[in-house]
Amino acid sequence: MRRQLAILVSATCLAVAAPAFSGDEELCLDCHVPSEDWEGMSAEEVLATASDTSIKRHADNADFNEDQLKAIIATLLAE
């Protein structure tokens, strides 16, 4: 029973995070060079801007939830 629960929890975590692992960073890199465009910005500031779907090029970000955007931003800022 515990093993099934552990497998279920692991699968759920992967399913939630999977979209952020599928190369969605490339969507941002079509327009941005993180080391230049986000220099001096915190992850929270980048998230606020990325979440602003009134910016035409950020409209596609509406498909992501906040955790997915955070994962994408963390990956890009780490590079």
PDB file of N, CA, C and O in Angstrom:
ATOM      1  N   MET A   1       0.817  -1.198   0.000  1.00  0.00           N
ATOM      2  CA  MET A   1       0.000   0.000   0.000  1.00  0.00           C
ATOM      3  C   MET A   1       0.865   1.269   0.000  1.00  0.00           C
ATOM      4  O   MET A   1       0.595   2.211  -0.744  1.00  0.00           O
ATOM      5  N   ARG A   2       1.900   1.281   0.837  1.00  0.00           N
ATOM      6  CA  ARG A   2       2.775   2.458   0.891  1.00  0.00           C
ATOM      7  C   ARG A   2       3.495   2.663  -0.438  1.00  0.00           C
ATOM      8  O   ARG A   2       3.696   3.791  -0.890  1.00  0.00           O
ATOM      9  N   ARG A   3       3.875   1.556  -1.046  1.00  0.00           N
ATOM     10  CA  ARG A   3       4.578   1.659  -2.322  1.00  0.00           C
ATOM     11  C   ARG A   3       3.664   2.266  -3.387  1.00  0.00           C
ATOM     12  O   ARG A   3       4.095   3.113  -4.169  1.00  0.00           O
ATOM     13  N   GLN A   4       2.409   1.834  -3.415  1.00  0.00           N
ATOM     14  CA  GLN A   4       1.458   2.378  -4.378  1.00  0.00           C
ATOM     15  C   GLN A   4       1.246   3.867  -4.145  1.00  0.00           C
ATOM     16  O   GLN A   4       1.154   4.645  -5.095  1.00  0.00           O
ATOM     17  N   LEU A   5       1.168   4.260  -2.876  1.00  0.00           N
ATOM     18  CA  LEU A   5       0.996   5.673  -2.552  1.00  0.00           C
ATOM     19  C   LEU A   5       2.215   6.474  -3.004  1.00  0.00           C
ATOM     20  O   LEU A   5       2.077   7.560  -3.566  1.00  0.00           O
ATOM     21  N   ALA A   6       3.402   5.939  -2.757  1.00  0.00           N
ATOM     22  CA  ALA A   6       4.630   6.626  -3.168  1.00  0.00           C
ATOM     23  C   ALA A   6       4.689   6.771  -4.686  1.00  0.00           C
ATOM     24  O   ALA A   6       5.089   7.816  -5.201  1.00  0.00           O
ATOM     25  N   ILE A   7       4.295   5.729  -5.392  1.00  0.00           N
ATOM     26  CA  ILE A   7       4.290   5.781  -6.860  1.00  0.00           C
ATOM     27  C   ILE A   7       3.276   6.809  -7.348  1.00  0.00           C
ATOM     28  O   ILE A   7       3.554   7.573  -8.272  1.00  0.00           O
ATOM     29  N   LEU A   8       2.105   6.826  -6.729  1.00  0.00           N
ATOM     30  CA  LEU A   8       1.069   7.784  -7.112  1.00  0.00           C
ATOM     31  C   LEU A   8       1.524   9.222  -6.869  1.00  0.00           C
ATOM     32  O   LEU A   8       1.318  10.092  -7.716  1.00  0.00           O
ATOM     33  N   VAL A   9       2.137   9.472  -5.719  1.00  0.00           N
ATOM     34  CA  VAL A   9       2.624  10.820  -5.403  1.00  0.00           C
ATOM     35  C   VAL A   9       3.719  11.223  -6.387  1.00  0.00           C
ATOM     36  O   VAL A   9       3.723  12.350  -6.883  1.00  0.00           O
ATOM     37  N   SER A  10       4.639  10.315  -6.671  1.00  0.00           N
ATOM     38  CA  SER A  10       5.720  10.615  -7.617  1.00  0.00           C
ATOM     39  C   SER A  10       5.180  10.909  -9.009  1.00  0.00           C
ATOM     40  O   SER A  10       5.616  11.853  -9.667  1.00  0.00           O
ATOM     41  N   ALA A  11       4.235  10.100  -9.450  1.00  0.00           N
ATOM     42  CA  ALA A  11       3.650  10.305 -10.776  1.00  0.00           C
ATOM     43  C   ALA A  11       2.914  11.633 -10.857  1.00  0.00           C
ATOM     44  O   ALA A  11       2.978  12.324 -11.874  1.00  0.00           O
ATOM     45  N   THR A  12       2.218  11.987  -9.791  1.00  0.00           N
ATOM     46  CA  THR A  12       1.502  13.261  -9.761  1.00  0.00           C
ATOM     47  C   THR A  12       2.473  14.429  -9.833  1.00  0.00           C
ATOM     48  O   THR A  12       2.248  15.385 -10.575  1.00  0.00           O
ATOM     49  N   CYS A  13       3.549  14.354  -9.063  1.00  0.00           N
ATOM     50  CA  CYS A  13       4.551  15.430  -9.084  1.00  0.00           C
ATOM     51  C   CYS A  13       5.166  15.580 -10.469  1.00  0.00           C
ATOM     52  O   CYS A  13       5.353  16.695 -10.955  1.00  0.00           O
ATOM     53  N   LEU A  14       5.475  14.469 -11.094  1.00  0.00           N
ATOM     54  CA  LEU A  14       6.049  14.528 -12.441  1.00  0.00           C
ATOM     55  C   LEU A  14       5.054  15.071 -13.452  1.00  0.00           C
ATOM     56  O   LEU A  14       5.429  15.829 -14.346  1.00  0.00           O
ATOM     57  N   ALA A  15       3.809  14.696 -13.323  1.00  0.00           N
ATOM     58  CA  ALA A  15       2.791  15.174 -14.263  1.00  0.00           C
ATOM     59  C   ALA A  15       2.594  16.673 -14.150  1.00  0.00           C
ATOM     60  O   ALA A  15       2.378  17.352 -15.154  1.00  0.00           O
ATOM     61  N   VAL A  16       2.667  17.188 -12.937  1.00  0.00           N
ATOM     62  CA  VAL A  16       2.496  18.624 -12.729  1.00  0.00           C
ATOM     63  C   VAL A  16       3.704  19.386 -13.254  1.00  0.00           C
ATOM     64  O   VAL A  16       3.557  20.452 -13.852  1.00  0.00           O
ATOM     65  N   ALA A  17       4.892  18.844 -13.034  1.00  0.00           N
ATOM     66  CA  ALA A  17       6.111  19.539 -13.437  1.00  0.00           C
ATOM     67  C   ALA A  17       6.511  19.253 -14.877  1.00  0.00           C
ATOM     68  O   ALA A  17       7.317  19.994 -15.440  1.00  0.00           O
ATOM     69  N   ALA A  18       5.984  18.227 -15.479  1.00  0.00           N
ATOM     70  CA  ALA A  18       6.409  17.810 -16.816  1.00  0.00           C
ATOM     71  C   ALA A  18       6.375  18.913 -17.858  1.00  0.00           C
ATOM     72  O   ALA A  18       7.320  19.014 -18.640  1.00  0.00           O
ATOM     73  N   PRO A  19       5.339  19.751 -17.915  1.00  0.00           N
ATOM     74  CA  PRO A  19       5.356  20.792 -18.941  1.00  0.00           C
ATOM     75  C   PRO A  19       6.564  21.714 -18.845  1.00  0.00           C
ATOM     76  O   PRO A  19       7.028  22.231 -19.861  1.00  0.00           O
ATOM     77  N   ALA A  20       7.069  21.924 -17.655  1.00  0.00           N
ATOM     78  CA  ALA A  20       8.233  22.788 -17.500  1.00  0.00           C
ATOM     79  C   ALA A  20       9.506  22.092 -17.954  1.00  0.00           C
ATOM     80  O   ALA A  20      10.516  22.754 -18.197  1.00  0.00           O
ATOM     81  N   PHE A  21       9.478  20.771 -18.072  1.00  0.00           N
ATOM     82  CA  PHE A  21      10.650  20.028 -18.501  1.00  0.00           C
ATOM     83  C   PHE A  21      10.656  19.769 -19.999  1.00  0.00           C
ATOM     84  O   PHE A  21      11.617  19.209 -20.527  1.00  0.00           O
ATOM     85  N   SER A  22       9.618  20.161 -20.675  1.00  0.00           N
ATOM     86  CA  SER A  22       9.475  19.765 -22.073  1.00  0.00           C
ATOM     87  C   SER A  22      10.046  20.770 -23.064  1.00  0.00           C
ATOM     88  O   SER A  22       9.646  20.777 -24.228  1.00  0.00           O
ATOM     89  N   GLY A  23      10.962  21.607 -22.633  1.00  0.00           N
ATOM     90  CA  GLY A  23      11.578  22.550 -23.542  1.00  0.00           C
ATOM     91  C   GLY A  23      10.832  23.856 -23.690  1.00  0.00           C
ATOM     92  O   GLY A  23      11.058  24.599 -24.645  1.00  0.00           O
ATOM     93  N   ASP A  24       9.942  24.144 -22.751  1.00  0.00           N
ATOM     94  CA  ASP A  24       9.181  25.385 -22.823  1.00  0.00           C
ATOM     95  C   ASP A  24      10.065  26.617 -22.641  1.00  0.00           C
ATOM     96  O   ASP A  24       9.653  27.737 -22.943  1.00  0.00           O
ATOM     97  N   GLU A  25      11.281  26.400 -22.145  1.00  0.00           N
ATOM     98  CA  GLU A  25      12.221  27.509 -22.011  1.00  0.00           C
ATOM     99  C   GLU A  25      12.488  28.148 -23.367  1.00  0.00           C
ATOM    100  O   GLU A  25      12.743  29.349 -23.461  1.00  0.00           O
ATOM    101  N   GLU A  26      12.427  27.335 -24.412  1.00  0.00           N
ATOM    102  CA  GLU A  26      12.679  27.832 -25.766  1.00  0.00           C
ATOM    103  C   GLU A  26      11.681  28.909 -26.166  1.00  0.00           C
ATOM    104  O   GLU A  26      12.002  29.798 -26.955  1.00  0.00           O
ATOM    105  N   LEU A  27      10.481  28.830 -25.626  1.00  0.00           N
ATOM    106  CA  LEU A  27       9.469  29.852 -25.903  1.00  0.00           C
ATOM    107  C   LEU A  27       9.985  31.222 -25.464  1.00  0.00           C
ATOM    108  O   LEU A  27       9.801  32.213 -26.170  1.00  0.00           O
ATOM    109  N   CYS A  28      10.631  31.274 -24.300  1.00  0.00           N
ATOM    110  CA  CYS A  28      11.186  32.535 -23.795  1.00  0.00           C
ATOM    111  C   CYS A  28      12.413  32.954 -24.607  1.00  0.00           C
ATOM    112  O   CYS A  28      12.623  34.133 -24.892  1.00  0.00           O
ATOM    113  N   LEU A  29      13.210  31.955 -24.969  1.00  0.00           N
ATOM    114  CA  LEU A  29      14.464  32.254 -25.659  1.00  0.00           C
ATOM    115  C   LEU A  29      14.260  32.698 -27.099  1.00  0.00           C
ATOM    116  O   LEU A  29      15.202  33.158 -27.744  1.00  0.00           O
ATOM    117  N   ASP A  30      13.036  32.565 -27.612  1.00  0.00           N
ATOM    118  CA  ASP A  30      12.746  33.092 -28.943  1.00  0.00           C
ATOM    119  C   ASP A  30      12.934  34.604 -28.972  1.00  0.00           C
ATOM    120  O   ASP A  30      13.291  35.168 -30.006  1.00  0.00           O
ATOM    121  N   CYS A  31      12.693  35.263 -27.833  1.00  0.00           N
ATOM    122  CA  CYS A  31      12.772  36.725 -27.773  1.00  0.00           C
ATOM    123  C   CYS A  31      13.809  37.243 -26.781  1.00  0.00           C
ATOM    124  O   CYS A  31      14.351  38.334 -26.960  1.00  0.00           O
ATOM    125  N   HIS A  32      14.084  36.472 -25.748  1.00  0.00           N
ATOM    126  CA  HIS A  32      14.910  36.968 -24.647  1.00  0.00           C
ATOM    127  C   HIS A  32      16.296  36.346 -24.616  1.00  0.00           C
ATOM    128  O   HIS A  32      16.491  35.190 -24.993  1.00  0.00           O
ATOM    129  N   VAL A  33      17.251  37.145 -24.157  1.00  0.00           N
ATOM    130  CA  VAL A  33      18.569  36.672 -23.759  1.00  0.00           C
ATOM    131  C   VAL A  33      18.620  36.951 -22.259  1.00  0.00           C
ATOM    132  O   VAL A  33      18.867  38.085 -21.849  1.00  0.00           O
ATOM    133  N   PRO A  34      18.386  35.914 -21.429  1.00  0.00           N
ATOM    134  CA  PRO A  34      18.241  36.146 -19.992  1.00  0.00           C
ATOM    135  C   PRO A  34      19.373  36.949 -19.359  1.00  0.00           C
ATOM    136  O   PRO A  34      19.118  37.816 -18.523  1.00  0.00           O
ATOM    137  N   SER A  35      20.605  36.678 -19.740  1.00  0.00           N
ATOM    138  CA  SER A  35      21.724  37.387 -19.120  1.00  0.00           C
ATOM    139  C   SER A  35      21.708  38.880 -19.430  1.00  0.00           C
ATOM    140  O   SER A  35      22.291  39.675 -18.692  1.00  0.00           O
ATOM    141  N   GLU A  36      21.048  39.260 -20.513  1.00  0.00           N
ATOM    142  CA  GLU A  36      20.949  40.676 -20.866  1.00  0.00           C
ATOM    143  C   GLU A  36      19.610  41.272 -20.438  1.00  0.00           C
ATOM    144  O   GLU A  36      19.566  42.321 -19.795  1.00  0.00           O
ATOM    145  N   ASP A  37      18.526  40.599 -20.798  1.00  0.00           N
ATOM    146  CA  ASP A  37      17.189  41.154 -20.572  1.00  0.00           C
ATOM    147  C   ASP A  37      16.775  41.158 -19.110  1.00  0.00           C
ATOM    148  O   ASP A  37      16.027  42.036 -18.680  1.00  0.00           O
ATOM    149  N   TRP A  38      17.252  40.185 -18.341  1.00  0.00           N
ATOM    150  CA  TRP A  38      16.806  40.062 -16.952  1.00  0.00           C
ATOM    151  C   TRP A  38      17.904  40.418 -15.961  1.00  0.00           C
ATOM    152  O   TRP A  38      17.787  40.127 -14.771  1.00  0.00           O
ATOM    153  N   GLU A  39      18.967  41.046 -16.445  1.00  0.00           N
ATOM    154  CA  GLU A  39      20.075  41.415 -15.564  1.00  0.00           C
ATOM    155  C   GLU A  39      19.571  42.326 -14.449  1.00  0.00           C
ATOM    156  O   GLU A  39      18.895  43.321 -14.706  1.00  0.00           O
ATOM    157  N   GLY A  40      19.903  41.979 -13.222  1.00  0.00           N
ATOM    158  CA  GLY A  40      19.505  42.780 -12.073  1.00  0.00           C
ATOM    159  C   GLY A  40      18.079  42.540 -11.602  1.00  0.00           C
ATOM    160  O   GLY A  40      17.648  43.131 -10.612  1.00  0.00           O
ATOM    161  N   MET A  41      17.344  41.684 -12.296  1.00  0.00           N
ATOM    162  CA  MET A  41      15.962  41.391 -11.903  1.00  0.00           C
ATOM    163  C   MET A  41      15.929  40.143 -11.026  1.00  0.00           C
ATOM    164  O   MET A  41      16.688  39.197 -11.242  1.00  0.00           O
ATOM    165  N   SER A  42      15.047  40.154 -10.043  1.00  0.00           N
ATOM    166  CA  SER A  42      14.846  38.965  -9.219  1.00  0.00           C
ATOM    167  C   SER A  42      13.942  37.994  -9.971  1.00  0.00           C
ATOM    168  O   SER A  42      13.292  38.365 -10.948  1.00  0.00           O
ATOM    169  N   ALA A  43      13.909  36.762  -9.510  1.00  0.00           N
ATOM    170  CA  ALA A  43      13.022  35.764 -10.118  1.00  0.00           C
ATOM    171  C   ALA A  43      11.569  36.207 -10.004  1.00  0.00           C
ATOM    172  O   ALA A  43      10.768  35.949 -10.903  1.00  0.00           O
ATOM    173  N   GLU A  44      11.225  36.871  -8.905  1.00  0.00           N
ATOM    174  CA  GLU A  44       9.855  37.353  -8.715  1.00  0.00           C
ATOM    175  C   GLU A  44       9.497  38.427  -9.736  1.00  0.00           C
ATOM    176  O   GLU A  44       8.371  38.465 -10.231  1.00  0.00           O
ATOM    177  N   GLU A  45      10.450  39.296 -10.050  1.00  0.00           N
ATOM    178  CA  GLU A  45      10.207  40.343 -11.052  1.00  0.00           C
ATOM    179  C   GLU A  45      10.045  39.739 -12.450  1.00  0.00           C
ATOM    180  O   GLU A  45       9.191  40.169 -13.226  1.00  0.00           O
ATOM    181  N   VAL A  46      10.863  38.752 -12.756  1.00  0.00           N
ATOM    182  CA  VAL A  46      10.751  38.080 -14.051  1.00  0.00           C
ATOM    183  C   VAL A  46       9.406  37.365 -14.132  1.00  0.00           C
ATOM    184  O   VAL A  46       8.740  37.401 -15.167  1.00  0.00           O
ATOM    185  N   LEU A  47       9.007  36.712 -13.036  1.00  0.00           N
ATOM    186  CA  LEU A  47       7.719  36.015 -13.000  1.00  0.00           C
ATOM    187  C   LEU A  47       6.566  36.987 -13.206  1.00  0.00           C
ATOM    188  O   LEU A  47       5.631  36.691 -13.950  1.00  0.00           O
ATOM    189  N   ALA A  48       6.624  38.134 -12.560  1.00  0.00           N
ATOM    190  CA  ALA A  48       5.549  39.123 -12.710  1.00  0.00           C
ATOM    191  C   ALA A  48       5.425  39.573 -14.161  1.00  0.00           C
ATOM    192  O   ALA A  48       4.317  39.710 -14.678  1.00  0.00           O
ATOM    193  N   THR A  49       6.549  39.800 -14.809  1.00  0.00           N
ATOM    194  CA  THR A  49       6.526  40.221 -16.209  1.00  0.00           C
ATOM    195  C   THR A  49       6.051  39.086 -17.113  1.00  0.00           C
ATOM    196  O   THR A  49       5.256  39.304 -18.027  1.00  0.00           O
ATOM    197  N   ALA A  50       6.542  37.876 -16.854  1.00  0.00           N
ATOM    198  CA  ALA A  50       6.147  36.724 -17.676  1.00  0.00           C
ATOM    199  C   ALA A  50       4.662  36.416 -17.524  1.00  0.00           C
ATOM    200  O   ALA A  50       4.027  35.919 -18.454  1.00  0.00           O
ATOM    201  N   SER A  51       4.116  36.709 -16.361  1.00  0.00           N
ATOM    202  CA  SER A  51       2.695  36.435 -16.096  1.00  0.00           C
ATOM    203  C   SER A  51       1.774  37.491 -16.683  1.00  0.00           C
ATOM    204  O   SER A  51       0.561  37.292 -16.743  1.00  0.00           O
ATOM    205  N   ASP A  52       2.337  38.609 -17.114  1.00  0.00           N
ATOM    206  CA  ASP A  52       1.540  39.712 -17.654  1.00  0.00           C
ATOM    207  C   ASP A  52       1.137  39.396 -19.093  1.00  0.00           C
ATOM    208  O   ASP A  52       1.869  39.699 -20.035  1.00  0.00           O
ATOM    209  N   THR A  53      -0.023  38.790 -19.246  1.00  0.00           N
ATOM    210  CA  THR A  53      -0.464  38.368 -20.578  1.00  0.00           C
ATOM    211  C   THR A  53      -0.976  39.525 -21.430  1.00  0.00           C
ATOM    212  O   THR A  53      -1.356  39.323 -22.583  1.00  0.00           O
ATOM    213  N   SER A  54      -0.989  40.735 -20.872  1.00  0.00           N
ATOM    214  CA  SER A  54      -1.325  41.889 -21.709  1.00  0.00           C
ATOM    215  C   SER A  54      -0.162  42.227 -22.644  1.00  0.00           C
ATOM    216  O   SER A  54      -0.336  42.941 -23.631  1.00  0.00           O
ATOM    217  N   ILE A  55       1.022  41.707 -22.323  1.00  0.00           N
ATOM    218  CA  ILE A  55       2.168  41.823 -23.222  1.00  0.00           C
ATOM    219  C   ILE A  55       1.954  40.772 -24.313  1.00  0.00           C
ATOM    220  O   ILE A  55       1.897  39.575 -24.031  1.00  0.00           O
ATOM    221  N   LYS A  56       1.839  41.227 -25.541  1.00  0.00           N
ATOM    222  CA  LYS A  56       1.440  40.351 -26.651  1.00  0.00           C
ATOM    223  C   LYS A  56       2.255  39.060 -26.707  1.00  0.00           C
ATOM    224  O   LYS A  56       1.689  37.978 -26.865  1.00  0.00           O
ATOM    225  N   ARG A  57       3.548  39.163 -26.582  1.00  0.00           N
ATOM    226  CA  ARG A  57       4.394  37.973 -26.698  1.00  0.00           C
ATOM    227  C   ARG A  57       4.302  37.062 -25.481  1.00  0.00           C
ATOM    228  O   ARG A  57       4.773  35.926 -25.524  1.00  0.00           O
ATOM    229  N   HIS A  58       3.705  37.542 -24.403  1.00  0.00           N
ATOM    230  CA  HIS A  58       3.545  36.719 -23.205  1.00  0.00           C
ATOM    231  C   HIS A  58       2.171  36.064 -23.138  1.00  0.00           C
ATOM    232  O   HIS A  58       1.871  35.367 -22.168  1.00  0.00           O
ATOM    233  N   ALA A  59       1.342  36.269 -24.135  1.00  0.00           N
ATOM    234  CA  ALA A  59      -0.014  35.701 -24.130  1.00  0.00           C
ATOM    235  C   ALA A  59       0.009  34.179 -24.020  1.00  0.00           C
ATOM    236  O   ALA A  59      -0.860  33.595 -23.373  1.00  0.00           O
ATOM    237  N   ASP A  60       0.989  33.533 -24.642  1.00  0.00           N
ATOM    238  CA  ASP A  60       1.087  32.070 -24.570  1.00  0.00           C
ATOM    239  C   ASP A  60       1.380  31.578 -23.158  1.00  0.00           C
ATOM    240  O   ASP A  60       1.119  30.418 -22.840  1.00  0.00           O
ATOM    241  N   ASN A  61       1.916  32.443 -22.314  1.00  0.00           N
ATOM    242  CA  ASN A  61       2.226  32.043 -20.942  1.00  0.00           C
ATOM    243  C   ASN A  61       0.972  31.766 -20.125  1.00  0.00           C
ATOM    244  O   ASN A  61       1.058  31.186 -19.042  1.00  0.00           O
ATOM    245  N   ALA A  62      -0.179  32.166 -20.620  1.00  0.00           N
ATOM    246  CA  ALA A  62      -1.436  31.881 -19.928  1.00  0.00           C
ATOM    247  C   ALA A  62      -1.687  30.376 -19.857  1.00  0.00           C
ATOM    248  O   ALA A  62      -2.473  29.916 -19.028  1.00  0.00           O
ATOM    249  N   ASP A  63      -1.026  29.613 -20.720  1.00  0.00           N
ATOM    250  CA  ASP A  63      -1.174  28.156 -20.712  1.00  0.00           C
ATOM    251  C   ASP A  63      -0.453  27.504 -19.535  1.00  0.00           C
ATOM    252  O   ASP A  63      -0.691  26.334 -19.235  1.00  0.00           O
ATOM    253  N   PHE A  64       0.426  28.250 -18.865  1.00  0.00           N
ATOM    254  CA  PHE A  64       1.202  27.713 -17.753  1.00  0.00           C
ATOM    255  C   PHE A  64       0.622  28.176 -16.425  1.00  0.00           C
ATOM    256  O   PHE A  64       0.122  29.295 -16.313  1.00  0.00           O
ATOM    257  N   ASN A  65       0.694  27.304 -15.414  1.00  0.00           N
ATOM    258  CA  ASN A  65       0.324  27.761 -14.076  1.00  0.00           C
ATOM    259  C   ASN A  65       1.553  28.416 -13.442  1.00  0.00           C
ATOM    260  O   ASN A  65       2.641  28.385 -14.017  1.00  0.00           O
ATOM    261  N   GLU A  66       1.380  29.002 -12.274  1.00  0.00           N
ATOM    262  CA  GLU A  66       2.472  29.751 -11.645  1.00  0.00           C
ATOM    263  C   GLU A  66       3.681  28.865 -11.363  1.00  0.00           C
ATOM    264  O   GLU A  66       4.819  29.293 -11.557  1.00  0.00           O
ATOM    265  N   ASP A  67       3.450  27.636 -10.907  1.00  0.00           N
ATOM    266  CA  ASP A  67       4.566  26.737 -10.608  1.00  0.00           C
ATOM    267  C   ASP A  67       5.349  26.374 -11.865  1.00  0.00           C
ATOM    268  O   ASP A  67       6.573  26.252 -11.823  1.00  0.00           O
ATOM    269  N   GLN A  68       4.655  26.202 -12.968  1.00  0.00           N
ATOM    270  CA  GLN A  68       5.336  25.898 -14.224  1.00  0.00           C
ATOM    271  C   GLN A  68       6.186  27.080 -14.680  1.00  0.00           C
ATOM    272  O   GLN A  68       7.326  26.899 -15.108  1.00  0.00           O
ATOM    273  N   LEU A  69       5.634  28.289 -14.587  1.00  0.00           N
ATOM    274  CA  LEU A  69       6.418  29.475 -14.956  1.00  0.00           C
ATOM    275  C   LEU A  69       7.628  29.632 -14.045  1.00  0.00           C
ATOM    276  O   LEU A  69       8.716  29.974 -14.510  1.00  0.00           O
ATOM    277  N   LYS A  70       7.445  29.385 -12.748  1.00  0.00           N
ATOM    278  CA  LYS A  70       8.572  29.475 -11.813  1.00  0.00           C
ATOM    279  C   LYS A  70       9.671  28.488 -12.197  1.00  0.00           C
ATOM    280  O   LYS A  70      10.854  28.828 -12.148  1.00  0.00           O
ATOM    281  N   ALA A  71       9.292  27.272 -12.578  1.00  0.00           N
ATOM    282  CA  ALA A  71      10.279  26.265 -12.970  1.00  0.00           C
ATOM    283  C   ALA A  71      11.014  26.678 -14.240  1.00  0.00           C
ATOM    284  O   ALA A  71      12.229  26.509 -14.339  1.00  0.00           O
ATOM    285  N   ILE A  72      10.289  27.214 -15.201  1.00  0.00           N
ATOM    286  CA  ILE A  72      10.905  27.677 -16.446  1.00  0.00           C
ATOM    287  C   ILE A  72      11.887  28.808 -16.156  1.00  0.00           C
ATOM    288  O   ILE A  72      13.012  28.806 -16.655  1.00  0.00           O
ATOM    289  N   ILE A  73      11.458  29.767 -15.352  1.00  0.00           N
ATOM    290  CA  ILE A  73      12.307  30.917 -15.026  1.00  0.00           C
ATOM    291  C   ILE A  73      13.535  30.476 -14.248  1.00  0.00           C
ATOM    292  O   ILE A  73      14.639  30.951 -14.514  1.00  0.00           O
ATOM    293  N   ALA A  74      13.358  29.571 -13.289  1.00  0.00           N
ATOM    294  CA  ALA A  74      14.500  29.074 -12.513  1.00  0.00           C
ATOM    295  C   ALA A  74      15.519  28.402 -13.419  1.00  0.00           C
ATOM    296  O   ALA A  74      16.724  28.580 -13.242  1.00  0.00           O
ATOM    297  N   THR A  75      15.044  27.634 -14.384  1.00  0.00           N
ATOM    298  CA  THR A  75      15.941  26.967 -15.330  1.00  0.00           C
ATOM    299  C   THR A  75      16.710  27.991 -16.156  1.00  0.00           C
ATOM    300  O   THR A  75      17.919  27.860 -16.345  1.00  0.00           O
ATOM    301  N   LEU A  76      16.017  28.996 -16.642  1.00  0.00           N
ATOM    302  CA  LEU A  76      16.666  30.008 -17.481  1.00  0.00           C
ATOM    303  C   LEU A  76      17.637  30.871 -16.684  1.00  0.00           C
ATOM    304  O   LEU A  76      18.702  31.225 -17.192  1.00  0.00           O
ATOM    305  N   LEU A  77      17.293  31.213 -15.459  1.00  0.00           N
ATOM    306  CA  LEU A  77      18.185  32.038 -14.648  1.00  0.00           C
ATOM    307  C   LEU A  77      19.427  31.267 -14.212  1.00  0.00           C
ATOM    308  O   LEU A  77      20.473  31.864 -13.957  1.00  0.00           O
ATOM    309  N   ALA A  78      19.314  29.948 -14.128  1.00  0.00           N
ATOM    310  CA  ALA A  78      20.452  29.124 -13.719  1.00  0.00           C
ATOM    311  C   ALA A  78      21.467  28.945 -14.842  1.00  0.00           C
ATOM    312  O   ALA A  78      22.626  28.615 -14.589  1.00  0.00           O
ATOM    313  N   GLU A  79      21.037  29.161 -16.077  1.00  0.00           N
ATOM    314  CA  GLU A  79      21.932  28.945 -17.225  1.00  0.00           C
ATOM    315  C   GLU A  79      22.923  30.064 -17.386  1.00  0.00           C
ATOM    316  O   GLU A  79      23.745  30.034 -18.302  1.00  0.00           O
TER     317      GLU A  79
END
